[in-house]
Amino acid sequence: MAVGRRMLIFTDNTKASVKGLDEIMAELYDEGCRPTYETAEEIIKRLEEKKNFIPSSESARREYAIALLREYRAFSLVTE
């Protein structure tokens, strides 16, 4: 199965393409993970395992977590 790409939009309207996000969110949803900051951190970890570049600076990772949390919340609402 091909891994899909998704465009993340950050609070300052910059964008970044990530691969495998839909699959990761489906896995976490199936595992019963709620949309929390810890879940966003787990998504970041799994994205890195799929060779997505996530900046190492604390502020950049926080921005990724915010964007990913927003995406996961939306995914959770649609999936319910």
Rosetta constraint file for C-alpha pairs under 8 A:
AtomPair CA 3 CA 19 HARMONIC 6.33 0.50
AtomPair CA 3 CA 20 HARMONIC 5.25 0.50
AtomPair CA 3 CA 23 HARMONIC 7.72 0.50
AtomPair CA 4 CA 19 HARMONIC 5.64 0.50
AtomPair CA 4 CA 20 HARMONIC 5.53 0.50
AtomPair CA 4 CA 21 HARMONIC 7.48 0.50
AtomPair CA 4 CA 22 HARMONIC 7.16 0.50
AtomPair CA 5 CA 17 HARMONIC 6.44 0.50
AtomPair CA 5 CA 18 HARMONIC 5.46 0.50
AtomPair CA 5 CA 19 HARMONIC 4.23 0.50
AtomPair CA 5 CA 20 HARMONIC 6.19 0.50
AtomPair CA 5 CA 21 HARMONIC 7.08 0.50
AtomPair CA 6 CA 17 HARMONIC 5.62 0.50
AtomPair CA 6 CA 18 HARMONIC 5.48 0.50
AtomPair CA 6 CA 19 HARMONIC 6.36 0.50
AtomPair CA 6 CA 20 HARMONIC 7.85 0.50
AtomPair CA 6 CA 21 HARMONIC 6.72 0.50
AtomPair CA 6 CA 22 HARMONIC 7.67 0.50
AtomPair CA 7 CA 15 HARMONIC 6.40 0.50
AtomPair CA 7 CA 16 HARMONIC 5.60 0.50
AtomPair CA 7 CA 17 HARMONIC 4.42 0.50
AtomPair CA 7 CA 18 HARMONIC 6.36 0.50
AtomPair CA 8 CA 15 HARMONIC 5.46 0.50
AtomPair CA 8 CA 16 HARMONIC 5.25 0.50
AtomPair CA 8 CA 17 HARMONIC 6.14 0.50
AtomPair CA 8 CA 18 HARMONIC 7.27 0.50
AtomPair CA 8 CA 67 HARMONIC 6.55 0.50
AtomPair CA 8 CA 68 HARMONIC 7.56 0.50
AtomPair CA 9 CA 13 HARMONIC 5.68 0.50
AtomPair CA 9 CA 14 HARMONIC 5.84 0.50
AtomPair CA 9 CA 15 HARMONIC 4.63 0.50
AtomPair CA 9 CA 16 HARMONIC 6.80 0.50
AtomPair CA 9 CA 67 HARMONIC 6.58 0.50
AtomPair CA 10 CA 14 HARMONIC 5.45 0.50
AtomPair CA 10 CA 15 HARMONIC 6.21 0.50
AtomPair CA 10 CA 63 HARMONIC 6.64 0.50
AtomPair CA 10 CA 64 HARMONIC 7.33 0.50
AtomPair CA 10 CA 66 HARMONIC 7.82 0.50
AtomPair CA 10 CA 67 HARMONIC 5.65 0.50
AtomPair CA 11 CA 63 HARMONIC 7.49 0.50
AtomPair CA 11 CA 67 HARMONIC 7.49 0.50
AtomPair CA 18 CA 47 HARMONIC 7.56 0.50
AtomPair CA 18 CA 52 HARMONIC 6.16 0.50
AtomPair CA 19 CA 47 HARMONIC 7.42 0.50
AtomPair CA 19 CA 50 HARMONIC 7.41 0.50
AtomPair CA 19 CA 52 HARMONIC 6.73 0.50
AtomPair CA 20 CA 24 HARMONIC 6.24 0.50
AtomPair CA 20 CA 47 HARMONIC 7.00 0.50
AtomPair CA 20 CA 50 HARMONIC 7.12 0.50
AtomPair CA 21 CA 25 HARMONIC 6.09 0.50
AtomPair CA 21 CA 43 HARMONIC 7.82 0.50
AtomPair CA 21 CA 47 HARMONIC 7.00 0.50
AtomPair CA 22 CA 26 HARMONIC 6.17 0.50
AtomPair CA 23 CA 27 HARMONIC 6.22 0.50
AtomPair CA 24 CA 28 HARMONIC 6.22 0.50
AtomPair CA 24 CA 43 HARMONIC 6.75 0.50
AtomPair CA 24 CA 46 HARMONIC 7.08 0.50
AtomPair CA 24 CA 47 HARMONIC 7.83 0.50
AtomPair CA 25 CA 29 HARMONIC 6.00 0.50
AtomPair CA 25 CA 43 HARMONIC 7.46 0.50
AtomPair CA 25 CA 72 HARMONIC 6.45 0.50
AtomPair CA 25 CA 75 HARMONIC 7.45 0.50
AtomPair CA 26 CA 30 HARMONIC 6.11 0.50
AtomPair CA 27 CA 31 HARMONIC 6.20 0.50
AtomPair CA 28 CA 32 HARMONIC 6.37 0.50
AtomPair CA 28 CA 33 HARMONIC 5.40 0.50
AtomPair CA 28 CA 39 HARMONIC 7.98 0.50
AtomPair CA 29 CA 33 HARMONIC 5.47 0.50
AtomPair CA 29 CA 34 HARMONIC 7.43 0.50
AtomPair CA 29 CA 76 HARMONIC 7.07 0.50
AtomPair CA 33 CA 39 HARMONIC 6.65 0.50
AtomPair CA 34 CA 39 HARMONIC 6.97 0.50
AtomPair CA 35 CA 39 HARMONIC 6.09 0.50
AtomPair CA 35 CA 40 HARMONIC 7.42 0.50
AtomPair CA 35 CA 69 HARMONIC 6.30 0.50
AtomPair CA 35 CA 72 HARMONIC 6.23 0.50
AtomPair CA 35 CA 73 HARMONIC 5.64 0.50
AtomPair CA 35 CA 76 HARMONIC 7.73 0.50
AtomPair CA 36 CA 40 HARMONIC 6.46 0.50
AtomPair CA 36 CA 69 HARMONIC 6.92 0.50
AtomPair CA 37 CA 41 HARMONIC 6.30 0.50
AtomPair CA 37 CA 65 HARMONIC 6.90 0.50
AtomPair CA 37 CA 66 HARMONIC 7.92 0.50
AtomPair CA 37 CA 69 HARMONIC 6.83 0.50
AtomPair CA 38 CA 42 HARMONIC 6.29 0.50
AtomPair CA 39 CA 43 HARMONIC 6.20 0.50
AtomPair CA 39 CA 69 HARMONIC 7.62 0.50
AtomPair CA 40 CA 44 HARMONIC 6.32 0.50
AtomPair CA 40 CA 65 HARMONIC 5.11 0.50
AtomPair CA 40 CA 66 HARMONIC 7.56 0.50
AtomPair CA 40 CA 68 HARMONIC 5.81 0.50
AtomPair CA 40 CA 69 HARMONIC 5.37 0.50
AtomPair CA 40 CA 72 HARMONIC 7.93 0.50
AtomPair CA 41 CA 45 HARMONIC 6.31 0.50
AtomPair CA 41 CA 65 HARMONIC 6.31 0.50
AtomPair CA 42 CA 46 HARMONIC 6.22 0.50
AtomPair CA 43 CA 47 HARMONIC 6.01 0.50
AtomPair CA 43 CA 68 HARMONIC 7.43 0.50
AtomPair CA 44 CA 48 HARMONIC 6.20 0.50
AtomPair CA 44 CA 54 HARMONIC 7.52 0.50
AtomPair CA 44 CA 64 HARMONIC 7.64 0.50
AtomPair CA 44 CA 65 HARMONIC 7.24 0.50
AtomPair CA 45 CA 49 HARMONIC 6.37 0.50
AtomPair CA 46 CA 50 HARMONIC 6.41 0.50
AtomPair CA 47 CA 51 HARMONIC 6.62 0.50
AtomPair CA 47 CA 52 HARMONIC 5.48 0.50
AtomPair CA 48 CA 52 HARMONIC 4.97 0.50
AtomPair CA 48 CA 53 HARMONIC 6.43 0.50
AtomPair CA 48 CA 54 HARMONIC 6.74 0.50
AtomPair CA 54 CA 60 HARMONIC 7.97 0.50
AtomPair CA 54 CA 61 HARMONIC 7.05 0.50
AtomPair CA 54 CA 64 HARMONIC 7.89 0.50
AtomPair CA 55 CA 60 HARMONIC 6.01 0.50
AtomPair CA 55 CA 61 HARMONIC 6.45 0.50
AtomPair CA 56 CA 60 HARMONIC 7.05 0.50
AtomPair CA 56 CA 61 HARMONIC 6.59 0.50
AtomPair CA 57 CA 61 HARMONIC 6.22 0.50
AtomPair CA 58 CA 62 HARMONIC 6.12 0.50
AtomPair CA 59 CA 63 HARMONIC 6.31 0.50
AtomPair CA 60 CA 64 HARMONIC 6.25 0.50
AtomPair CA 61 CA 65 HARMONIC 6.09 0.50
AtomPair CA 62 CA 66 HARMONIC 6.23 0.50
AtomPair CA 63 CA 67 HARMONIC 6.26 0.50
AtomPair CA 64 CA 68 HARMONIC 5.95 0.50
AtomPair CA 65 CA 69 HARMONIC 5.89 0.50
AtomPair CA 66 CA 70 HARMONIC 6.28 0.50
AtomPair CA 67 CA 71 HARMONIC 6.34 0.50
AtomPair CA 68 CA 72 HARMONIC 6.02 0.50
AtomPair CA 69 CA 73 HARMONIC 6.03 0.50
AtomPair CA 70 CA 74 HARMONIC 6.34 0.50
AtomPair CA 71 CA 75 HARMONIC 6.13 0.50
AtomPair CA 72 CA 76 HARMONIC 5.98 0.50
AtomPair CA 73 CA 77 HARMONIC 6.28 0.50
AtomPair CA 74 CA 78 HARMONIC 6.33 0.50
AtomPair CA 75 CA 79 HARMONIC 6.06 0.50
AtomPair CA 76 CA 80 HARMONIC 6.14 0.50
